[in-house]
């Protein structure tokens, strides 16, 4: 909606200024809903190299990663879920952790949620030939977040050290011949600032374009403000 359009509306006694403010705010209100539906796709090697470290911090050590094994997905907002194999030989983490995982959008696995952050994975045979117990731990402290069962993938599929499949392709984290199902979790709502409107009064037509410019500036500043018309 341009300033001239708003000016014509006011001159002809169309919507009040407060109504116009609400109209200007509609795109902002719709933007979060649109972003939540942003599709995920497989990340390229260059994108993975930009988000996964060549040396990952695991508790008190910086452990090399094997970037040729990296896999991940990214959405239209630039959020990644990506993983890579850890080269733990010679470190105290040897035998404890196998993979490093970067999560930038929350995902639900089994009965727990991985919030945005960095994680390390480890796995053990579950006593069943076709099942692994995979442990998800905080990379910074080693604290266990949750455990999920990875089940053998049926069929002749390709064996990969790690492969993260986007939601539209099955929503799986593959480790070797095994996979764990995940689902995208709802992001925690960000704290917003209230918008306060003072009592409206008629707007002189000569000030209409400046008023619209001020409204746009105030609406898009993203902070608490008061608008007087």
Backbone as a ProteinNet text record, in pm:
[ID]
protein_1_A
[PRIMARY]
XXXXXXXXXXXXXXXXXXXXXXXXXXXXXXXXXXXXXXXXXXXXXXXXXXXXXXXXXXXXXXXXXXXXXXXXXXXXXXXXXXXXXXXXXXXXXXXXXXXXXXXXXXXXXXXXXXXXXXXXXXXXXXXXXXXXXXXXXXXXXXXXXXXXXXXXXXXXXXXXXXXXXXXXXXXXXXXXXXXXXXXXXXXXXXXXXXXXXXXXXXXXXXXXXXXXXXXXXXXXXXXXXXXXX
[TERTIARY]
84.6	0	88.4	78	164.3	107.1	192.8	147.9	35.4	44.6	-60.7	-193.7	-188.6	-311.8	-375.4	-292.9	-344.4	-398.3	-327.6	-372.8	-509.4	-528.7	-659.9	-768	-731.3	-829.6	-873.8	-777.1	-811.2	-893.9	-855.2	-927.2	-1071.9	-1098.6	-1235.3	-1306.4	-1250.7	-1319.8	-1319.8	-1219.8	-1209.6	-1148.7	-1083.6	-1043	-970.3	-993.6	-929.1	-781	-699.5	-555.4	-523.4	-599.8	-572.3	-594.2	-695.5	-719	-602.1	-552.9	-440.4	-316.7	-294.1	-180.5	-191.6	-312	-331.3	-307.5	-348.7	-326.3	-177.2	-102.3	41.5	109.7	50.9	112.3	79.4	-17.3	-58.7	57.8	144.8	256.8	347.3	365.2	449.9	388.3	256.5	188.4	190	186.2	183.1	321.5	426.2	561.6	602.9	580.7	622.6	555.9	425.7	355.1	413.8	449.5	508.9	645	723.2	857.4	853.9	751.1	742.7	720.8	667	639	753.1	863.4	976	1027.7	1036.6	1079.5	1227.4	1262.3	1400	1454.8	1584.3	1651.5	1787.6	1846.2	1979.1	2081.5	2168.6	2271.1	2386.7	2448.5	2563.4	2689.7	2795.8	2922.3	2976.2	2962.5	3010.6	2931.6	2801.4	2718	2753.3	2776.6	2812.6	2946.4	3040.5	3171.6	3161.1	3056.6	3039.8	2978	2912.1	2842	2904.3	2974.8	3038.5	3186.3	3235.1	3375.2	3472	3591.5	3695.6	3749	3739.9	3769.5	3652.8	3586.7	3467.1	3502.3	3442.9	3464.7	3377.4	3442.1	3373.4	3423.8	3339.7	3377.4	3502.1	3616.7	3736.2	3836	3795.3	3887.2	3832.8	3922.9	3885.6	3925.2	3823.9	3846.5	3822.5	3910.8	3898.7	3771.5	3715.7	3599.4	3638.1	3573.2	3600.3	3497	3531.6	3434.4	3378.1	3450.9	3397.8	3274.8	3252.4	3134.6	3016.4	3036	2933.4	2803.9	2694.8	2562	2470.5	2373.9	2281.3	2173.7	2082.7	1973.7	1968.1	1906.8	1895.6	1760.2	1704	1575.8	1595.9	1487.7	1494.2	1535.8	1534.8	1577	1724.9	1793.5	1935.5	1964.3	1866.8	1886.9	1930	2030.8	2087.2	2060.1	2050.4	2065.1	2169.5	2289	2400.4	2484.8	2544.9	2626.4	2752.4	2850.4	2977.4	3043	3127.8	3199.1	3313.6	3331.2	3441.2	3560.4	3680.3	3802.3	3861.4	3815.8	3846.1	3973.3	4040	4161.1	4264.6	4313.5	4412	4352.7	4219.8	4152.2	4082.4	4051.3	3980	3838.4	3788.3	3654.4	3652.1	3769.4	3776	3695	3602.6	3517.8	3392	3386.8	3268.1	3171.6	3226.6	3142.3	3184.8	3088.2	3116.5	3084	2984.1	2939.6	2917.2	2930.9	2904.1	2782.3	2689.6	2563.3	2536	2508.1	2470	2321	2247.5	2101.9	2067.8	2010	1974	1823.2	1747.5	1601.8	1562.6	1474.5	1445.5	1385.4	1429.4	1374.7	1336.4	1233.6	1183.7	1228.1	1293	1336.9	1289.3	1220.1	1166.9	1086.1	1126.6	1049.8	1123.5	1218	1291.5	1308.4	1342.9	1361.6	1505.5	1565.4	1696	1673.8	1700.6	1689.8	1812.4	1806.8	1923.2	2050.3	2154	2279.3	2366.8	2476.1	2571.6	2567.7	2570.6	2556.1	2660.7	2686	2769.2	2687	2709.3	2634.6	2727.1	2668.3	2737	2632.5	2676.1	2579.6	2634.5	2540.5	2571.9	2468.2	2508.9	2413.2	2309.8	2185.7	2077.9	2048.7	2132.6	2105	2025	1975.7	1903.4	1987.8	1995.9	2081.3	2040	1912.3	1861.8	1836.6	1890.6	1863.7	1992.3	2010.3	2117	2054.3	2115.3	2077.9	2169.9	2112.6	2191.5	2168.9	2280	2273.9	2308.5	2228.2	2250.5	2295.6	2415.4	2474.1	2508.8	2505.5	2550.8	2701.2	2744.2	2885.4	2970.8	2918.4	2997.8	3025.6	2932.3	2946	2943.2	2893.4	2877.6	2750.5	2668.4	2545.1	2447.5	2391.8	2296.2	2164.6	2116.3	1987.4	1878.8	1911.4	1813.4	1872.1	1800	1842.1	1729.6	1766.1	1667.5	1715.2	1621.1	1653.9	1665.1	1778.1	1797.2	1773.6	1690.9	1654.6	1716	1745.3	1809.5	1718.9	1780.2	1706.3	1683.8	1560.3	1527	1567.7	1607.2	1640.1	1788.1	1824.4	1966.1	2020.7	1966	2008.9	2157.6	2205.9	2346.7	2384.4	2499.4	2549.4	2632.2	2598.9	2670.4	2704.1	2818.3	2859.4	2753.7	2700.4	2585.5	2517.3	2388	2310.8	2182.4	2158	2035.5	1941.8	1825.6	1727.4	1624.5	1586.6	1488.6	1350.3	1261.3	1127.6	1052.5	1062.1	986.6	1042.9	1163.2	1225.1	1233.9	1152.8	1147	1182.8	1249	1286.7	1366	1482.2	1564.4	1705.9	1763.8	1907.2	1965	2042.3	2097.5	2239.4	2266.6	2400.8	2432.8	2520.3	2550.4	2427.5	2389.9	2270	2146	2158.3	2049.6	1997.2	1874.9	1817.3	1726.4	1718.2	1630.2	1535.3	1408.3	1310.2	1307.9	1294.9	1279.3	1161.8	1118.9	1019.2	1051.8	1016.5	1043.6	957.5	1019	947.5	913.6	818.3	776.4	881.7	919.3	1017.1	954.2	1034.7	985.8	958.5	843	807.4	902.6	943.7	1032.8	953.7	1016.3	951	931	809.6	778.4	747	763.2	735	595.4	521.5	386.7	389.5	284.9	268.5	158.6	188.5	92.1	50.1	-79.1	-131.2	-197	-162.2	-226.7	-357.2	-433.3	-562.8	-547.9	-628	-617.8	-687.5	-636.3	-702.3	-688.2	-766.7	-763	-622.6	-590.5	-460.8	-473.1	-402.8	-405.8	-350.1	-416.9	-374.5	-231.3	-188.9	-54.8	54.6	18.1	116	105.7	22.7	-7.1	117.5	195.2	310.8	413	435.5	529.5	478.4	344.9	285.8	307.3	283.6	301.7	446.8	540.4	682.5	719.4	664.9	693.5	636.1	514.1	450.8	534.2	579.2	659.6	787	850.8	973.7	948.3	837.2	805.8	768.8	689.4	643.3	759.7	855.2	964.1	1083.4	1079.5	1195.1	1207.8	1096.7	1102.8	1114	1081	1089.9	962.6	952.1	834.5	826.5	708.9	696.7	553.4	535.3	403.3	383.3	267.9	240.3	125.8	149.6	43.9	11.4	-116.1	-158.4	-243.6
-118.2	0	123.5	209.7	326.1	443.7	547.5	668.2	736.1	736.6	800.4	728.8	595.7	519	552.8	559.4	592.6	734.2	826.1	964.9	975.3	904.8	907.9	851.4	742.9	681.2	778.1	852.5	945.8	1061.9	1113.1	1225.6	1189.4	1068	1025.6	963.5	982	934.2	785.2	716.1	572.2	537.2	421.3	371.2	473.8	464.8	553.6	520.8	613.5	587	461	431.8	311.2	186.5	190.9	77.7	63.3	177.3	173	113.5	147.2	90.4	-60.7	-109.1	-254.4	-319.2	-250.9	-305.1	-316.1	-213.8	-216.1	-328.2	-369.1	-470.6	-612.6	-630.2	-764.6	-846.9	-793.6	-876.4	-924.5	-842.3	-883.3	-997.7	-995	-1100.2	-1231.7	-1222.5	-1343.9	-1403.5	-1324.1	-1371.9	-1492.9	-1497.1	-1614.9	-1743	-1735.5	-1856.1	-1906.8	-1814.3	-1855.7	-1920.2	-1861.5	-1913.6	-2054.7	-2084.9	-2217	-2324.4	-2285.2	-2381.9	-2389.8	-2320	-2320.5	-2463.1	-2511.6	-2650.4	-2670.7	-2794.7	-2833.1	-2902.5	-2891.3	-2958.6	-3008.6	-3094.7	-3145.7	-3033.3	-3018	-2914.1	-2955.6	-2857.9	-2885.9	-2901.1	-2952	-2969.7	-2835.6	-2731.5	-2599.5	-2546.1	-2568.6	-2522.9	-2598	-2727.4	-2807.2	-2761.6	-2728.4	-2681.9	-2549.3	-2471	-2341.1	-2353.1	-2464.9	-2478.3	-2583.1	-2680.8	-2784.7	-2749.6	-2762.3	-2727.4	-2835.3	-2793.9	-2891.3	-2957	-2882.7	-2937.2	-2902.9	-3004.1	-2983.3	-2985.4	-2891.3	-2891.8	-2999.7	-3095.8	-3204.9	-3205.8	-3158.3	-3138.7	-3049.6	-3102.6	-3018.5	-3036.6	-3102.4	-3129	-3072.7	-3046.8	-3008.2	-3123.2	-3193.5	-3318.8	-3297.8	-3351.8	-3339.5	-3409.3	-3353.4	-3414.6	-3460.2	-3562.9	-3617.3	-3557.8	-3442.6	-3365.5	-3439.6	-3536	-3608.7	-3692.3	-3713.2	-3788.6	-3698.1	-3566.2	-3471.2	-3484.2	-3465.2	-3467.9	-3376.5	-3317.9	-3231.6	-3174.4	-3102.3	-3037	-2890.9	-2808.4	-2665.2	-2617.3	-2517.8	-2462.6	-2323	-2261.9	-2131.3	-2019.9	-2045.5	-1945.4	-1960.6	-2053.5	-2073.1	-2152.2	-2229.3	-2313	-2452.9	-2506.1	-2636.6	-2741	-2864.6	-2981.6	-3065.8	-3076.7	-3138	-3222.2	-3327	-3416.6	-3459.7	-3505.1	-3547.8	-3647.7	-3733.1	-3832.2	-3764.4	-3803.3	-3754.8	-3851	-3795.5	-3876	-3875.1	-3966.6	-3961	-4036	-4102.8	-4178.3	-4085.9	-4125.3	-4045.6	-3945.9	-3935.7	-3845	-3925.1	-3857.7	-3926.8	-3964.3	-3898.9	-3930.9	-4057.7	-4116	-4237.5	-4348.8	-4405.6	-4511.4	-4458.6	-4326.7	-4268.2	-4209.8	-4133.1	-4061.2	-4093.2	-4093.2	-4128.8	-4017.1	-3934.7	-3832.2	-3698.5	-3592.4	-3456.1	-3404.8	-3342.9	-3300.1	-3154.5	-3074.6	-2934.3	-2922.2	-2869	-2852.7	-2704.7	-2645.8	-2504	-2481.3	-2588	-2583.6	-2706.2	-2692.7	-2804.7	-2924.9	-3043.5	-3166.7	-3259.8	-3337.5	-3433.5	-3573.1	-3642.9	-3780.3	-3863.6	-3974.1	-4059.5	-3971.9	-3969.5	-3893.1	-3768.1	-3718.1	-3598.5	-3504.2	-3380.4	-3277.6	-3227.4	-3217.8	-3155.1	-3008.2	-2921.5	-2778.5	-2732.8	-2615.3	-2566.7	-2571.9	-2632.3	-2648.3	-2752.9	-2788.8	-2886.3	-3012.4	-3127.9	-3255.4	-3355	-3455.2	-3568.5	-3696.1	-3791	-3915.9	-4031.8	-4131	-4258.6	-4367.9	-4488.1	-4596.5	-4728.3	-4815.8	-4949.7	-5046.7	-5168.1	-5271.1	-5288.2	-5304.1	-5312.3	-5455.7	-5549.6	-5689.7	-5755.1	-5672.6	-5723.4	-5692.7	-5784.7	-5768.8	-5648.9	-5617	-5512.7	-5379.9	-5359.7	-5237.3	-5184.4	-5052.2	-4983.4	-4886.6	-4872.7	-4766.2	-4647.3	-4537	-4418.5	-4313.3	-4266.5	-4167	-4029.8	-3930.7	-3791.8	-3713.5	-3656.1	-3584.3	-3441.3	-3349.5	-3213.3	-3215.7	-3152.1	-3154.5	-3081.8	-2976.4	-2894.6	-2963.1	-3048.4	-3108.1	-3259.9	-3320.4	-3465.6	-3513.6	-3420.4	-3458	-3526.7	-3637.6	-3712.4	-3636.3	-3622.1	-3557.7	-3662.5	-3768.8	-3874.5	-3989.2	-4100.4	-4220.8	-4265.8	-4304	-4350.4	-4479.4	-4558.1	-4684.2	-4660.9	-4702	-4697.4	-4837.8	-4848.2	-4979.1	-5000.1	-5125.4	-5158.7	-5119	-5058.4	-5017	-5138.1	-5159	-5272.5	-5242.3	-5345	-5328	-5303.6	-5284.5	-5274.3	-5132.1	-5045.3	-4905.4	-4886.6	-4768.6	-4735.5	-4721	-4776.1	-4763.8	-4635.3	-4547.7	-4421.4	-4399.8	-4334.9	-4308	-4226.7	-4125.7	-4050.3	-3985.5	-3987.1	-3919.2	-3868.5	-3739.7	-3679.6	-3650.2	-3713.8	-3701.2	-3594.7	-3507	-3401.9	-3460.4	-3383.7	-3434.2	-3496.2	-3434.1	-3486.1	-3616.9	-3653.4	-3778.8	-3883	-3866.3	-3968	-3922.1	-3804.6	-3751.3	-3854.8	-3891.8	-3994.8	-3944.5	-3990.6	-3977.2	-4116.4	-4135.3	-4267.1	-4278.8	-4388.5	-4420.8	-4561.7	-4571.4	-4702.3	-4762.5	-4881.1	-4947.2	-4921.6	-4832.4	-4808.1	-4664.6	-4643.8	-4509.4	-4480.1	-4351.2	-4300.6	-4200	-4212.7	-4116.8	-3992.7	-3876.6	-3751.6	-3673.6	-3572.3	-3480.5	-3339.2	-3244.2	-3105.8	-3066.6	-3002.5	-2959.1	-2811.9	-2769.4	-2630	-2544.2	-2435.6	-2345.5	-2267.9	-2243.3	-2162.6	-2021.6	-1968.5	-1833.7	-1732.5	-1637.5	-1533.3	-1425.4	-1367.4	-1263.3	-1141.3	-1091.6	-975.7	-856	-739.8	-617.5	-567.7	-516.8	-468.8	-344.8	-328.8	-210.9	-125.7	-1.4	87.5	195.5	216.7	322.6	428	553.5	662.4	697.5	781.1	818.7	883.2	838	888.8	1022.1	1104.3	1228.9	1245.4	1330	1344.3	1374.5	1319.7	1342.5	1443.9	1557.5	1653.4	1587.3	1608.5	1545.2	1582.7	1705.5	1749.3	1668.6	1605.5	1528.2	1378.3	1338.6	1196.4	1115.1	1161.3	1083.7	1069.5	1177.5	1168.7	1074.4	1076	987.3	840.8	809	671.5	628.9	718.7	685.9	659.2	739.7	720.2	588.7	555.9	430.1	311.5	314.4	203.2	187.6	299	295	237.8	279	231.4	84.7	42.7	-95.8	-191.1	-154.7	-246.2	-235.9	-144.8	-131.7	-248.7	-322.5	-442	-414.3	-295.1	-265.6	-197.2	-174	-111	32.8	76.2	214.1	262.1	393.3	453.4	540.6	529.8	606.2	700.9	824.1	923.7	978.8	977.2	1022.8	1147.8
0	0	0	-103.8	-116.3	-41.1	-23	46.1	-30	-165.7	-244.6	-228.4	-223.2	-203.5	-70.2	35.4	167.4	169.5	100.8	97.6	32.6	-80.5	-147.2	-57.3	18.4	107	215	271.6	378.8	324.5	205.5	145.9	121.7	78.4	46.8	165.8	282.3	402.4	417.5	359.1	372.6	507.1	522.9	654.7	739.4	869.4	965.8	974.8	1028.1	1041.3	1118.7	1224.9	1302.2	1218.8	1131.5	1042.1	945	895.9	803.8	869.3	996.1	1069.1	1072.4	1102.6	1110.3	974.4	866	733	702.7	744.3	722	799.5	911	996.2	952.3	861.4	820.4	767.3	677.8	630.5	741.7	845.7	957.7	1035.3	1047.7	1122.2	1046	913	831.9	812	825.4	796.5	878.6	1013.4	1090.6	1045	1012	967.8	837.3	748.7	622.2	644.6	737.8	762.8	817.9	900.5	960.6	854.2	737.1	632.2	530.7	561	469.5	451.6	327.6	305.5	333.7	365.6	389.6	265.6	246.4	134.7	180.8	98	129.2	115.7	212.8	209.6	119.8	55.4	-30.3	55	-7.4	63.1	113.4	31.7	72.2	191.5	190.1	302	429.6	417.1	534.4	592	503.4	549.7	624.1	592.8	658.5	797.2	825	953.9	1046	989.5	1070.6	1092.7	1214.8	1242	1196.3	1157.8	1124	1251.1	1362.4	1495.2	1586.4	1635.1	1717.6	1865.1	1938.6	2083.8	2146.1	2208.2	2277.2	2421.3	2511.2	2651.7	2654.8	2696.8	2709.7	2595.9	2490	2379.6	2248.5	2155.4	2019.8	1927.1	1878.8	1806.1	1657	1576.1	1431.3	1381.4	1275.7	1211.1	1070.7	1023.8	889.6	793.7	735.3	658.8	537.4	485.1	369.1	406	536	579.9	612.6	604.7	649.8	570.2	639.8	577.1	656.2	586.8	659.6	569.5	632	560.8	602.8	518.8	545.9	495.6	564.1	518.6	460.5	417.4	354.1	447.3	576.2	674.6	709.3	642.7	668.1	793.8	841.9	960.2	916	984	947.6	1054.7	1010.2	1095.3	1024.1	1083.9	1012.1	1106.6	1050	1130.3	1056.3	1133.3	1075.3	1171.9	1118.7	1200.5	1276.2	1402.4	1484.5	1472.9	1459.1	1456.3	1597.4	1679.2	1823	1863.9	1771.4	1807.6	1871.8	1987.5	2058.5	2155.9	2158.3	2251.1	2360.3	2469.6	2577.8	2536.1	2430	2380	2296	2270.3	2189	2254.4	2178.2	2231.3	2299.2	2322.6	2386.2	2282.9	2189.1	2093	1950.6	1861.1	1722.2	1623.3	1654.7	1560.7	1631.8	1553.5	1601.3	1525.6	1597	1536.7	1571.1	1468.8	1485.9	1457.3	1552.5	1539	1552.8	1448.6	1452.4	1452.6	1442.2	1455.1	1537.6	1635.3	1725.3	1653.3	1693.3	1638.1	1752.6	1727.4	1825.2	1785.4	1879.6	1857.7	1976.2	1946.7	2054.4	2151.3	2279.4	2378.6	2426.5	2347.6	2388.9	2269.5	2299.5	2197.2	2200.5	2083.6	2070.5	2036.8	2131.9	2108.8	2028.7	1966.1	1892.3	1976.8	1922	1995.3	1928.7	1995	1943.6	2029.8	1963	2031.8	1982.3	2064.1	2022.3	2041	1949.4	1951.1	1985.5	2049.7	2072	2056.5	2027.5	2009	2062.8	2099.8	2149.2	2095.1	2075.9	2036.6	2147.3	2106.9	2204.9	2246.9	2210.6	2241.5	2132.2	2040	1923.6	1800.8	1709.5	1592.3	1507.3	1506.2	1417.7	1488.5	1607.6	1683.4	1747.8	1741.7	1814.1	1913.7	2029.2	2121.9	2095.6	2049.8	2016.5	2124.6	2183.2	2290.4	2234.5	2270.8	2229.9	2353	2344.4	2457	2417	2512.9	2487.9	2461	2352.7	2317.1	2420.9	2479.3	2570.4	2703.7	2748.3	2882	2881.9	2773.7	2770.9	2839	2886.7	2956.8	2861.2	2906.7	2824.7	2812.8	2689.6	2663.7	2645.7	2574.2	2552.1	2472	2471.1	2398.9	2306.8	2185.7	2088.1	2023.6	1978.3	1911.6	1761	1705.3	1560.1	1505.4	1404.5	1350.7	1212.9	1183.2	1056.9	939.8	840.7	721.5	631.8	596.4	509.8	366.2	296.1	155.2	132.2	6.1	-33.1	-29.5	50.2	51.1	75.9	41	56	203.4	241.1	378	387.5	483.2	499.5	646.5	670.8	808.5	880.8	812.7	862	742.9	744.7	640	704.2	688	742.6	627.3	632.5	524.8	562.6	467.3	497	523.1	585.7	620.4	503.2	385.2	270.9	216.5	261.2	216.3	327.2	429.4	534	673.1	686.5	818.2	898.7	845.4	909.2	934.4	1045.4	1069.4	1052.7	947.5	915.7	968.6	1037.8	1086.5	1037.9	939.4	882	815.3	860.6	806.4	892.7	989.4	1084.3	1071.4	1115.3	1105.5	1223.9	1254.5	1360.3	1296.5	1328.8	1277.4	1366.3	1304.6	1379.4	1321.4	1390.4	1336.2	1382.2	1299.1	1334.4	1454.4	1551	1671.5	1659.6	1739.5	1737.6	1806.2	1738.3	1797.4	1911.9	2013.1	2124.5	2077.1	2117.1	2073.7	2134.4	2050.9	2098.4	2171.2	2272.3	2349.1	2261	2257.6	2176.7	2264.2	2208.8	2280.9	2245.4	2341.4	2312.8	2224.2	2147.4	2063.1	2123.8	2152.1	2214.9	2115.6	2105.5	2021.4	2109.2	2083.9	2156.6	2087.2	2150.8	2097.8	1960.9	1866.5	1729.8	1715.9	1624.6	1588.9	1438.1	1375.9	1229.7	1179.1	1061.7	1000	888.4	896	784.6	659.9	546.6	423.1	388.3	418.7	381.7	453	567.1	642.8	617.4	522.5	505.4	469.3	369.8	325.4	437.4	514.9	625.4	732.7	757	856.6	818.7	690.6	643.5	658.7	623.3	636	781.4	872.8	1015.3	1065.4	1017.6	1059	1014.8	889.3	839.3	920.2	949.4	1027.5	1165.5	1228.3	1363.2	1363.1	1263.3	1259	1238.5	1154	1120.2	1214.5	1313.3	1401	1498.1	1522.7	1606.1	1754.2	1799.5	1941.9	1988.2	2117.8	2175.3	2130.2	2088	2045.2	2069.2	2061.5	2070.4	1948	1885.9	1764.3	1793.2	1764.4	1778.5	1640.9	1605.5	1473.6	1489.6
[MASK]
+++++++++++++++++++++++++++++++++++++++++++++++++++++++++++++++++++++++++++++++++++++++++++++++++++++++++++++++++++++++++++++++++++++++++++++++++++++++++++++++++++++++++++++++++++++++++++++++++++++++++++++++++++++++++++++++++++++

